[in-house]
């Protein structure tokens, strides 16, 4: 995907911000099924990683497998994003839906990068499509008007940022919404997102925002890592507390100072890893505990009260680089994904044994992102460099359909769904306030969807 031309942000917004709920047969293949039968008359199901029986067969998206599906593009690709909590309420599932995202671009040149705040709204479900197909032809004009009213909408506030953005994480620290940004410049910056949030909610504020046309100043920045990095996480229990890791194996913990606009960072790093720290995650329950994973094949658990070494470790958790981890919100489980395409579930009560309690190999390429569901402790999702997003449920013990449908009987019973259609998927997140809804970013743009499985 090419980077945006070097012109005004107003022109960029008009030209680049796109949101749609359509998919092309050629490019999109979520839960694609071949409805035909083989020579023996047995139904066959397309499974990613296994070639269709006929090379010329064209796969089409089965919209009935989704409760909601939308896609959008933002110009330059975003390698990382985070979901911002809004004031619309918890557990909402009535259409139309809305959401707020913060993302960072990786453009062709450092000067063309942006820190984005997106407000997606008027997001309708796919059920309406089925109803519309059954409507009579004399209602076509009314249908067209109704369809226009149901088009998804997006407001996009883009702030210039010098340097490609490796990872973005957002938090609320009192009233301000803050974004921590790990960039290719080798430093971490903290930005106040107030002006961008105002802009996506008000046309007048958007007009004023667009007239600024300048790179926003960071509230705070830290260059002490002396190297580029990706690992970054805000504490869910202590507002403003942050942990960051770099490609030279060092981890730093940030403590917020009074006032919320500066941080105290211990210059002595946590340093038990021997190679690049790829991901970090705070414990959802213990304020001083966090976990890390590394290119050195290990997963470690740390307590900031006892620096500089980890208190627990699985030295050979994977036989290769470990890219991502996720900490279950209610159970003592860690989820990890590595270059081997493996997904492993670790019980922290048995962590010292070095043996996972579950091990899944469905992806055929390195795992790029993992995350537990925020509302169901047995459900998680993962994305891979094989351009597939998988959804899993550890509570499933058997799958009767596997005995009837060829191509499914050899799949793990815990596998709920395989979503496709994007190229080079980088990061996925469940929406914390909208049950079952997932957002994914890739070189080809964003997908926002909910499957019938969750």
C-alpha positions, 0 to 999 in steps of 0.5 A, a space after each residue: 500500500 502506498 503512503 499518502 501524498 505530501 499535501 494537507 491533512 484536510 485533503 488526506 482526510 477527504 481522499 484516504 478515509 474510507 469505510 465500507 461494508 462490502 467485500 469483493 469475491 476475489 479478495 475476501 474469503 471469511 469463513 468461505 465454504 464450498 457448497 458443492 459436493 465431492 464425487 461421493 456426494 459428501 459436503 466439503 468445507 474449505 479450510 485455510 491452509 488446505 487448497 480447494 479441490 479445484 484450483 479455478 474455484 472462486 471462494 466467496 464470503 458467507 455473510 450468514 456467518 457474521 453478525 456484523 462485518 465492515 472494512 475501512 482504510 486510512 491511507 498508510 497502513 497501521 501496524 498497531 492500534 488500540 480501542 478507546 473506551 467511550 461513554 456509550 455504555 458496557 455490554 451494548 449489542 444493539 445496532 447501529 454501533 459506534 466505537 473509538 480507535 487510536 492507531 499509528 501509521 507506518 508510511 514510506 517516509 518518516 515525515 508522512 506518518 500520523 497518529 490517528 483517532 477514528 470514530 466509527 459509527 452507524 455500524 449495522 449488522 448483516 442480518 438486514 441483508 437477508 431481510 432485504 433480499 426477501 423484499 418485493 421489487 416495488 419497494 426498491 426505491 425505499 430500499 435504496 433510501 434506507 440503504 443510504 441511511 445505513 452506510 457506515 460512517 467514520 471521522 478521522 483526526 490525523 496528527 502528524 508524527 515524525 517516524 513510523 509508529 511501532 505500537 500504540 496503547 491508550 489509557 485514561 489517566 483521570 480525565 485525559 485520554 493518553 496514548 503511549 507511542 513506541 516509534 522507530 525513532 527509538 523513543 516513547 512519547 505520551 500524547 494527550 488525545 483531547 483535541 483529536 477526540 473533540 474533533 471526531 465528535 464535532 464538525 466545528 472542532 474538526 475544522 479547527 483541528 484541521 487548521 492546526 496543520 502541525 506536529 503535536 508536542 508530546 506531553 512526555 518522551 523517553 529516549 533511555 531505551 537507546 534502541 527501537 522497540 515494540 513492547 508496551 502496556 499500561 497498567 489496568 490497576 494503577 492509572 498512568 503506570 506503564 512498562 516498556 521493552 526494547 530490542 536490546 532486551 531491556 525493560 523499564 517501568 514508568 511511575 506517574 508523577 503527581 499532575 499526570 503530565 510526567 513520569 519517573 523512570 528507573 534508569 536501572 532496567 529489568 534485564 533477565 532476557 538475553 534478546 529482544 523483548 517482543 511483548 509485555 502485559 500487566 497482570 489484570 489483578 496484581 498491581 506490581 506484576 507483569 509478564 514479558 516474552 522474548 526472542 530468547 524463547 522465554 516467557 518471564 513474570 516480574 514483580 516491580 518490588 523486586 528488581 532487576 530479575 524475574 521471579 518466574 520463567 519458562 526458559 524454552 516456552 517456544 522453540 523460536 521467537 515468542 512474539 506476543 502474549 495475553 493475560 487472562 482477566 479472570 483466570 491465572 492463564 497466559 496465552 502466547 504465540 510464536 514464530 512457530 505458529 503455535 498458540 500455547 496456554 500457560 497456567 501460572 500455578 504450574 508455570 515453573 514446570 515449563 509445560 503449557 496446559 494447552 497447545 494448538 497448531 492451526 496457523 501455518 505462519 508466525 503468530 502476530 497477535 493474541 488476545 483473550 476475550 474481555 467477557 468470556 475467560 475461555 475464549 481467545 483469538 489469534 492472528 497469523 502471518 498466514 492472513 488468518 484470524 482464529 477464534 477459540 473456546 477452551 471450554 469446548 470438549 467435542 465437535 459433533 459436526 466433525 464426524 459429518 463434514 469432511 475437512 472439519 473432523 481433523 480440526 481441534 474441537 476448540 477452534 470456533 472460527 477462521 476469518 480471512 480477507 486481509 493481507 499481512 494482519 498485524 494486530 487484533 483486539 476485542 472491543 471491551 464494551 461490545 460483546 463479541 466484536 473484533 477489530 483487526 489491522 493489516 497492510 490492506 486496512 481494518 476489519 470490524 466484525 462479529 462472527 456467529 460463533 461468539 
